[in-house]
Amino acid sequence: MQVGDKIVIKSAYTQKRDLPFDVNNKSVAVMKLKAKGTIIENKQDGRRVSVKWDKPWEKPKKWFFLQYRGTINKVERKDDDWVYGALLDFTFNDIEQDYDKFLTYPYWANRYDIDIENEEDYEENNEVKIYTKENVLQEVFIEEDFYNNLLNVLKRKKNIILAGAPGVGKTFMAKRLVYSLLGKKDDKYIRMVQFHQSYAYEDFVMGYRPSENGFVLKTGIFYNFCQIAQSDRENDYFFIIDEINRGNISKIFGELLMLIEANYRDEEIILSYNGKNFAVPNNLYIIGMMNTADKSLAVVDYALRRRFSFFKIKPAFEDGSFKEYQKKLENDYFNKLVNLLIKLNHEISDDISLGEDFCIGHSYLCNLNKDICTRDLLKEIAYYEILPILREYYFDDLDKVSYWQDEFEGIFDNETK
């Protein structure tokens, strides 16, 4: 809290009767705002601030639909979400809450079974980016049964890991899976971090960091995100960890390795740094991505494996949705390159020193359209992205490298443009 910050005293609860709008006899989240003022001093003891209070309202103001259950919450305007600006205007500028705008917003309309007469116009005018299972199946190149399994296991287990070689679209898939669960593209409910060998508990949970006056105890990204999820139990939150097997899991999670287990959600333990109770909320889900091609990292300790469910992500060149994408491009060079990569992946899978964990992923050929999918672009991808990987795979077999280089040249250099 900084000097000059605005501050409000509130309480949070739900209300069902005597509402100023109709929500089909359902309960609505409410915040009662009791007083507002400006911070004039921070005592720097972690507990007290001095406040200059404004003239009190004649009676507390009620804000509906969105509430904060946490003791202290920071609210800022966001360019991509009008709700927070509306709350600030209601609180500090005495602008009345527009109930109709909330009730016609798809999230609350679905929650209270309210029909939106023209939902397409609403989405266009308010930039609501609806995202469904159908969008996932179009963009990610997975079968519907696989998607359903992912969804069901994540809801039950709370933690999953997408494992596969580089280029199979693990990160892309993770975010689209989350968007489909949210029903919209909204990164507000997502945090993402990448583990590495130096990543530690102090970065993830909390630890002492140098400051002008010595060292100060600071909370980490996972701790802070848990607090956000804890204060908003009406919504689900998703923590995505890229390269999860690159970090020292026991070192990073510490005592939280127990709390992330589905059966221990919302159970509190005392953290070693600050001596306070802490819990991982039940509405927070963890999705990890694991690179299986790097065998020096692919072994994950059993404590982590017991708390996560693992899904193997494979190249999608022969998947039905990828074939539809391929068909729309209408490009002979693309077709030949895909056929060659399918052949290459079969050989890699059969190679006892490699195996399917080293197959070439389909993401090298994603996000193309007719205008940009040219012979020169595909040649660049083949020569400067895929062939270098093969040179690493077969560093001790130059004849095999030469063979596959000739195969790629057969697509691009033995024909006229």
C-alpha positions as CSV (number, residue, x, y, z in Angstrom):
1,M,0.0,0.0,0.0
2,Q,1.4,3.4,-1.1
3,V,0.7,6.9,0.2
4,G,-2.0,8.3,-2.1
5,D,-3.7,5.0,-2.8
6,K,-7.5,5.0,-2.4
7,I,-8.9,2.6,0.1
8,V,-12.4,1.2,0.8
9,I,-13.8,-0.8,3.7
10,K,-16.1,-3.6,2.4
11,S,-17.9,-6.8,3.4
12,A,-18.9,-9.6,1.1
13,Y,-21.9,-11.9,1.1
14,T,-24.7,-13.3,-1.1
15,Q,-28.2,-12.0,-1.5
16,K,-31.3,-13.6,-2.9
17,R,-34.3,-11.5,-1.8
18,D,-35.2,-7.8,-2.5
19,L,-32.8,-7.5,-5.5
20,P,-33.1,-4.5,-7.8
21,F,-33.2,-6.9,-10.8
22,D,-34.6,-10.3,-11.7
23,V,-32.2,-13.3,-11.7
24,N,-34.7,-16.1,-11.6
25,N,-34.7,-16.4,-7.8
26,K,-31.0,-17.1,-7.6
27,S,-28.4,-15.8,-5.1
28,V,-26.1,-13.0,-6.3
29,A,-22.7,-12.0,-5.0
30,V,-22.7,-8.7,-3.2
31,M,-20.1,-6.3,-1.8
32,K,-21.2,-3.7,0.7
33,L,-19.0,-0.7,0.6
34,K,-18.9,1.1,3.9
35,A,-16.3,3.9,3.8
36,K,-13.6,5.3,1.4
37,G,-10.6,7.4,1.9
38,T,-6.9,8.0,1.0
39,I,-3.8,6.4,2.5
40,I,-1.6,9.1,4.0
41,E,1.0,6.9,5.8
42,N,2.2,3.3,5.7
43,K,3.6,2.3,9.1
44,Q,5.9,-0.3,7.3
45,D,5.0,-2.9,9.9
46,G,2.9,-5.1,7.6
47,R,-0.2,-4.3,9.6
48,R,-1.1,-0.6,9.8
49,V,-1.8,2.4,7.5
50,S,-3.1,5.9,8.3
51,V,-6.1,6.9,6.3
52,K,-7.8,10.3,5.7
53,W,-11.5,9.2,5.4
54,D,-13.9,11.0,3.0
55,K,-17.3,12.2,4.1
56,P,-19.3,9.0,4.8
57,W,-22.1,7.8,2.6
58,E,-25.6,8.3,4.0
59,K,-25.8,4.5,3.8
60,P,-23.5,1.8,2.5
61,K,-23.3,1.2,-1.2
62,K,-24.1,-2.2,-2.7
63,W,-22.1,-3.6,-5.6
64,F,-23.6,-6.7,-7.2
65,F,-22.3,-9.7,-9.3
66,L,-18.6,-9.4,-8.5
67,Q,-17.1,-9.6,-5.0
68,Y,-13.8,-10.0,-3.3
69,R,-13.7,-12.4,-0.3
70,G,-10.1,-11.8,0.7
71,T,-9.2,-9.3,3.5
72,I,-7.2,-7.1,1.2
73,N,-7.7,-6.9,-2.6
74,K,-6.1,-4.6,-5.2
75,V,-8.4,-3.3,-7.9
76,E,-7.1,-1.7,-11.1
77,R,-8.6,-0.7,-14.4
78,K,-7.9,-3.1,-17.2
79,D,-8.1,-2.3,-20.9
80,D,-9.5,-5.8,-21.7
81,D,-12.1,-6.0,-18.9
82,W,-14.6,-3.2,-18.3
83,V,-15.9,-4.7,-15.0
84,Y,-13.0,-3.3,-12.9
85,G,-13.4,0.2,-14.3
86,A,-17.1,0.0,-13.6
87,L,-16.4,-0.9,-9.9
88,L,-14.0,2.0,-9.5
89,D,-16.4,4.5,-11.1
90,F,-19.2,3.2,-8.9
91,T,-17.0,3.6,-5.8
92,F,-15.2,6.8,-6.3
93,N,-17.1,8.7,-9.0
94,D,-20.7,7.8,-7.9
95,I,-21.6,6.4,-11.3
96,E,-24.5,3.9,-10.8
97,Q,-23.9,0.3,-11.6
98,D,-25.4,-0.8,-15.0
99,Y,-27.2,-4.0,-14.0
100,D,-28.4,-4.7,-17.5
101,K,-24.8,-4.7,-18.8
102,F,-23.9,-7.4,-16.3
103,L,-27.0,-9.4,-16.9
104,T,-26.4,-9.5,-20.7
105,Y,-22.8,-10.4,-20.3
106,P,-22.5,-14.1,-21.3
107,Y,-20.9,-15.3,-18.0
108,W,-23.7,-13.9,-15.8
109,A,-26.4,-14.5,-18.4
110,N,-25.5,-18.2,-18.3
111,R,-25.2,-18.2,-14.6
112,Y,-28.7,-16.9,-14.1
113,D,-30.4,-18.5,-17.1
114,I,-31.1,-15.2,-18.8
115,D,-31.7,-15.2,-22.6
116,I,-29.6,-12.7,-24.6
117,E,-31.7,-11.6,-27.6
118,N,-28.7,-11.0,-29.9
119,E,-25.7,-12.6,-28.5
120,E,-23.6,-12.2,-31.7
121,D,-24.1,-8.4,-31.6
122,Y,-23.2,-8.3,-28.0
123,E,-20.0,-10.2,-28.5
124,E,-19.0,-7.9,-31.3
125,N,-19.7,-4.7,-29.5
126,N,-18.2,-5.7,-26.2
127,E,-15.2,-7.7,-27.6
128,V,-16.3,-10.9,-25.7
129,K,-14.1,-13.7,-27.1
130,I,-16.2,-16.8,-26.5
131,Y,-14.3,-20.0,-26.7
132,T,-15.7,-23.5,-26.7
133,K,-14.8,-27.1,-27.2
134,E,-15.4,-26.7,-30.9
135,N,-12.7,-24.0,-31.0
136,V,-10.2,-26.3,-29.3
137,L,-10.9,-29.1,-31.8
138,Q,-10.4,-26.8,-34.7
139,E,-7.2,-25.2,-33.5
140,V,-5.3,-27.9,-31.5
141,F,-5.6,-31.0,-33.8
142,I,-6.8,-33.5,-31.2
143,E,-9.6,-35.9,-31.2
144,E,-12.8,-35.2,-29.2
145,D,-12.3,-38.3,-27.0
146,F,-8.8,-37.1,-26.0
147,Y,-10.1,-33.6,-25.2
148,N,-12.9,-35.1,-23.1
149,N,-10.4,-37.2,-21.2
150,L,-8.2,-34.2,-20.6
151,L,-11.1,-32.2,-19.2
152,N,-12.5,-34.9,-16.9
153,V,-9.1,-35.8,-15.5
154,L,-8.1,-32.2,-14.9
155,K,-11.4,-31.5,-13.0
156,R,-10.9,-34.6,-10.8
157,K,-7.1,-34.6,-10.3
158,K,-6.6,-30.8,-10.3
159,N,-3.1,-31.4,-11.8
160,I,-2.1,-32.7,-15.2
161,I,1.1,-32.8,-17.2
162,L,1.2,-32.7,-21.0
163,A,4.3,-34.6,-22.1
164,G,5.8,-34.7,-25.5
165,A,8.7,-33.8,-27.8
166,P,9.3,-30.1,-28.7
167,G,6.9,-28.9,-31.4
168,V,3.8,-30.9,-30.6
169,G,2.0,-27.8,-29.3
170,K,1.9,-28.5,-25.5
171,T,1.8,-24.8,-24.5
172,F,-0.7,-23.9,-27.2
173,M,-2.9,-26.8,-26.1
174,A,-2.7,-26.0,-22.4
175,K,-4.0,-22.4,-23.0
176,R,-6.7,-23.5,-25.3
177,L,-7.9,-26.1,-22.9
178,V,-8.1,-23.5,-20.2
179,Y,-10.0,-21.1,-22.5
180,S,-12.6,-23.8,-23.2
181,L,-13.1,-24.4,-19.5
182,L,-13.5,-20.7,-18.9
183,G,-15.8,-20.4,-22.0
184,K,-13.8,-17.4,-23.2
185,K,-10.3,-16.2,-24.0
186,D,-9.4,-14.4,-20.7
187,D,-5.8,-14.5,-19.4
188,K,-6.9,-12.9,-16.2
189,Y,-7.5,-16.4,-14.8
190,I,-4.2,-17.7,-15.9
191,R,-0.6,-17.4,-14.7
192,M,2.3,-19.0,-16.5
193,V,5.9,-19.6,-15.4
194,Q,8.8,-21.6,-16.9
195,F,11.0,-23.7,-14.6
196,H,14.7,-23.9,-14.9
197,Q,17.6,-25.3,-12.9
198,S,18.0,-22.1,-10.8
199,Y,14.3,-21.7,-10.0
200,A,13.6,-22.0,-6.3
201,Y,11.0,-21.9,-3.5
202,E,11.9,-18.3,-3.0
203,D,10.7,-17.5,-6.5
204,F,7.7,-19.7,-6.3
205,V,6.3,-19.4,-2.8
206,M,8.2,-16.8,-0.7
207,G,11.7,-15.8,0.4
208,Y,13.9,-13.0,1.4
209,R,15.1,-10.5,-1.2
210,P,17.7,-7.7,-1.0
211,S,16.3,-4.2,-0.6
212,E,17.7,-0.8,0.3
213,N,17.6,-1.5,4.0
214,G,18.8,-5.1,3.9
215,F,16.4,-8.0,3.2
216,V,12.7,-8.1,2.9
217,L,10.3,-11.1,2.8
218,K,8.5,-11.2,-0.5
219,T,5.9,-13.6,-1.8
220,G,6.3,-15.6,-5.0
221,I,4.1,-16.0,-8.1
222,F,2.3,-19.2,-7.0
223,Y,1.6,-17.9,-3.5
224,N,0.1,-14.6,-4.9
225,F,-2.0,-16.5,-7.5
226,C,-3.3,-18.8,-4.8
227,Q,-4.4,-15.7,-2.8
228,I,-6.2,-14.4,-5.9
229,A,-8.0,-17.7,-6.5
230,Q,-8.9,-17.9,-2.7
231,S,-10.6,-14.5,-2.8
232,D,-12.7,-15.4,-5.9
233,R,-14.3,-18.8,-5.3
234,E,-16.9,-18.3,-8.0
235,N,-14.3,-18.7,-10.7
236,D,-11.6,-21.3,-11.6
237,Y,-8.0,-20.3,-11.9
238,F,-5.2,-22.0,-13.8
239,F,-1.5,-22.1,-13.2
240,I,0.6,-23.3,-16.2
241,I,4.2,-24.5,-15.7
242,D,6.3,-24.8,-18.8
243,E,9.3,-27.1,-18.7
244,I,8.2,-28.5,-15.4
245,N,10.8,-31.2,-15.4
246,R,13.7,-28.7,-15.7
247,G,13.2,-27.5,-12.1
248,N,14.1,-29.2,-8.8
249,I,10.5,-30.0,-7.9
250,S,11.1,-30.7,-4.2
251,K,13.1,-27.5,-3.9
252,I,10.5,-25.4,-5.7
253,F,7.3,-26.7,-4.1
254,G,8.6,-27.4,-0.6
255,E,5.8,-28.2,1.7
256,L,3.3,-27.2,-1.0
257,L,3.9,-30.5,-2.7
258,M,1.4,-32.0,-0.3
259,L,-1.1,-29.2,-0.6
260,I,-1.5,-29.4,-4.4
261,E,-2.8,-32.9,-4.1
262,A,-6.6,-33.0,-4.9
263,N,-7.4,-34.5,-1.5
264,Y,-5.5,-31.8,0.4
265,R,-6.9,-28.7,-1.3
266,D,-8.1,-26.0,1.2
267,E,-6.3,-27.7,4.0
268,E,-3.9,-25.3,5.8
269,I,-0.3,-25.7,6.9
270,I,2.0,-23.2,8.5
271,L,4.6,-21.9,6.1
272,S,8.2,-21.9,7.3
273,Y,9.1,-18.4,6.3
274,N,6.3,-16.3,7.8
275,G,4.8,-18.8,10.3
276,K,1.3,-18.2,8.9
277,N,-1.4,-20.6,7.7
278,F,-1.6,-21.2,3.9
279,A,-3.8,-23.4,1.7
280,V,-4.0,-24.1,-2.0
281,P,-7.6,-23.4,-3.0
282,N,-9.8,-26.0,-4.6
283,N,-10.6,-23.7,-7.6
284,L,-7.0,-23.6,-8.7
285,Y,-5.7,-26.1,-11.3
286,I,-2.1,-26.8,-12.4
287,I,-1.1,-27.7,-15.9
288,G,2.5,-28.7,-16.5
289,M,4.4,-29.2,-19.8
290,M,7.2,-31.7,-20.0
291,N,9.8,-32.1,-22.7
292,T,10.3,-35.8,-23.3
293,A,13.1,-35.4,-25.9
294,D,15.6,-34.3,-23.3
295,K,16.3,-37.6,-21.5
296,S,18.5,-35.9,-18.9
297,L,15.4,-34.1,-17.6
298,A,12.5,-36.4,-18.4
299,V,12.8,-38.5,-15.2
300,V,10.4,-36.9,-12.7
301,D,10.4,-38.0,-9.0
302,Y,7.6,-40.3,-7.9
303,A,6.2,-37.7,-5.4
304,L,5.3,-35.4,-8.3
305,R,4.0,-38.3,-10.5
306,R,1.6,-39.4,-7.8
307,R,0.0,-35.9,-7.7
308,F,-0.3,-35.4,-11.5
309,S,-1.9,-37.3,-14.3
310,F,0.2,-37.5,-17.5
311,F,-1.0,-37.2,-21.0
312,K,1.3,-38.1,-24.0
313,I,1.0,-35.5,-26.8
314,K,2.0,-36.8,-30.2
315,P,2.5,-35.2,-33.6
316,A,-0.8,-34.7,-35.3
317,F,0.1,-35.0,-39.0
318,E,-2.3,-38.0,-39.4
319,D,-5.0,-36.5,-37.2
320,G,-8.3,-35.8,-39.0
321,S,-8.5,-32.1,-38.0
322,F,-4.9,-31.5,-39.2
323,K,-5.8,-33.1,-42.5
324,E,-8.7,-30.7,-42.8
325,Y,-6.3,-27.8,-42.2
326,Q,-3.9,-29.3,-44.7
327,K,-6.6,-29.6,-47.3
328,K,-7.6,-25.9,-47.0
329,L,-4.0,-24.8,-47.8
330,E,-4.1,-26.5,-51.2
331,N,-0.3,-26.5,-51.4
332,D,1.6,-29.3,-53.0
333,Y,4.9,-28.4,-51.3
334,F,3.1,-28.6,-47.9
335,N,1.6,-32.0,-48.8
336,K,5.0,-33.4,-49.8
337,L,6.6,-32.0,-46.6
338,V,3.9,-33.5,-44.4
339,N,4.3,-36.9,-46.1
340,L,8.1,-36.8,-45.6
341,L,7.7,-35.9,-41.9
342,I,5.3,-38.8,-41.4
343,K,7.9,-41.1,-42.9
344,L,10.6,-39.5,-40.8
345,N,8.6,-39.9,-37.6
346,H,8.0,-43.6,-38.3
347,E,11.7,-44.1,-38.6
348,I,12.5,-42.1,-35.4
349,S,9.9,-44.1,-33.5
350,D,11.5,-47.4,-34.7
351,D,15.0,-46.2,-33.8
352,I,16.0,-47.9,-30.6
353,S,18.3,-45.0,-29.6
354,L,15.5,-42.4,-30.1
355,G,11.8,-43.5,-30.0
356,E,8.6,-41.6,-30.3
357,D,9.7,-39.1,-27.7
358,F,11.9,-37.5,-30.4
359,C,9.4,-37.3,-33.2
360,I,9.1,-34.0,-35.1
361,G,6.0,-32.1,-33.9
362,H,3.3,-30.5,-36.1
363,S,3.6,-27.0,-34.7
364,Y,6.4,-26.2,-37.2
365,L,3.7,-26.2,-39.8
366,C,0.9,-24.5,-37.9
367,N,-0.7,-21.1,-38.2
368,L,-0.3,-20.9,-42.0
369,N,-2.7,-19.7,-44.6
370,K,-2.8,-19.7,-48.4
371,D,-1.1,-16.3,-48.7
372,I,1.9,-17.1,-46.6
373,C,2.3,-20.8,-47.2
374,T,4.8,-20.5,-50.0
375,R,7.6,-22.8,-51.3
376,D,10.3,-20.5,-49.8
377,L,8.7,-20.3,-46.4
378,L,8.3,-24.1,-46.2
379,K,11.9,-24.5,-47.4
380,E,13.1,-22.2,-44.6
381,I,11.2,-24.3,-42.0
382,A,12.6,-27.5,-43.3
383,Y,16.2,-26.4,-43.7
384,Y,16.7,-24.1,-40.7
385,E,14.3,-25.6,-38.1
386,I,13.9,-29.3,-38.8
387,L,17.2,-30.4,-40.4
388,P,19.3,-28.9,-37.5
389,I,17.3,-31.1,-35.1
390,L,18.1,-34.2,-37.2
391,R,21.8,-33.3,-37.2
392,E,21.7,-33.4,-33.4
393,Y,19.7,-36.6,-33.3
394,Y,22.2,-38.3,-35.8
395,F,25.4,-36.5,-34.8
396,D,27.2,-39.9,-35.0
397,D,25.6,-41.1,-38.2
398,L,26.5,-38.6,-41.0
399,D,25.2,-41.0,-43.7
400,K,21.7,-40.8,-42.2
401,V,21.9,-37.0,-41.9
402,S,22.9,-36.9,-45.6
403,Y,20.1,-39.2,-46.6
404,W,17.4,-37.0,-44.9
405,Q,18.9,-33.8,-46.3
406,D,18.6,-35.3,-49.8
407,E,15.0,-36.1,-49.1
408,F,14.2,-32.5,-48.2
409,E,16.1,-31.2,-51.2
410,G,14.1,-33.6,-53.3
411,I,11.0,-31.5,-52.4
412,F,12.3,-28.0,-52.8
413,D,15.5,-28.0,-54.9
414,N,14.8,-30.5,-57.6
415,E,11.8,-28.6,-59.0
416,T,11.3,-25.2,-60.4
417,K,9.6,-22.5,-58.4
